[in-house]
Amino acid sequence: MSEFSQGDHQYFEGQVEFEQIRQSGRERLQQLSRPKEPKIEWWTNVGPNVMWGTQEMLWPISQEAKEAAPTERVINLATPKKNFQTGMHAGRPLFYYSCGRPSMIWENKSDIKEANERVTDLSAPKQPSKEFTNQEINRQPFSEQDMKRMFPYSKRPQYLFSCGRSSPIWTVQKGALSAGDRPRTQTLANPRPPHRDFQPSRQVESIIPNGALSASASERIHTLATPKERPNGPFRSPQWPVSPGARNAISSSRCADLARPKATVEGYQLPRDEMWPVSRAAKRGTASGRIQELCRPLVRASMDHVQFNPDAFLVKETALKGVVPRRVEELSQPIQR
């Protein structure tokens, strides 16, 4: 029973929270639905007080303007644009409106079967000028019959019209096929020779010549190639006894001078220890009268007592008996304006 009541309690809490959120959302929607208030005050308002978002005019239209007859120009501007999407053109597909103009893809429903004279002139291919002569075609050994046989419908083949110039594709003459080369042509046809000091790159793998493969080493090379002989032992132990002569030896004066450590400068004092014992005389000593006088702290009076003056606001008797001079009385008079 307790679990059921606890679940009901959680359900009611969630329902109350949902209603609060829903109510706050309604208040927010009502706030957003209100029109924007104008931020115009009476000292900044120039024209009429107009509420934005309505269909009201900014300035009232006069009766004369309502009854005036429009001019021809106004009538032309007020005429709506003609709708061409009627009849057979109604509901045309989207490809008719490519690049801002209707497409040429449509069915020709006209009854005209022949082209007019202007269309025939535009469809004719471009003809070369009378002054133009093609050397590749007019050269020998082609004759006029060969030209008619090769090009029955045109004076020049179609490949001659590439990029505005004649194509290099033509038939080589018999004389050019049997002609010999000139010395200048042979010189130009030879490849460029390398520099006289040019050396080609070596191969990655060096090729050993046969003489080096069959050669025999000299006696000196055998001597240098022989490894160094080292004894296998026994070696001396790391500890060995010192001889009596070495024990009784006396060092020379030079060795004694070199073995002497570096001395300090005359008058040098070693640094004092950080902690040192206090002497008994210092422990039993007494301070003099001067030292006791210097170590006594100064006692100063407080500022309240120093600056306190009970007679600060009392007028002196001489001031009470004084007489104001005439100049002071003249200066104390207010200015008459």
Residue pairs with C-beta under 8 A, 6 or more apart in sequence:
35 51
35 52
35 53
36 52
36 53
38 49
38 51
38 52
40 49
47 58
47 59
48 58
48 59
50 56
50 58
70 78
85 91
85 92
88 109
92 102
95 103
95 105
96 102
96 103
96 105
96 106
97 103
115 123
128 155
128 156
134 155
134 156
134 160
134 166
136 160
136 166
136 170
137 147
137 155
137 156
137 160
137 170
139 173
140 173
141 173
141 174
142 150
147 155
150 157
151 157
159 167
159 169
160 166
160 167
181 189
217 225
251 259
287 295
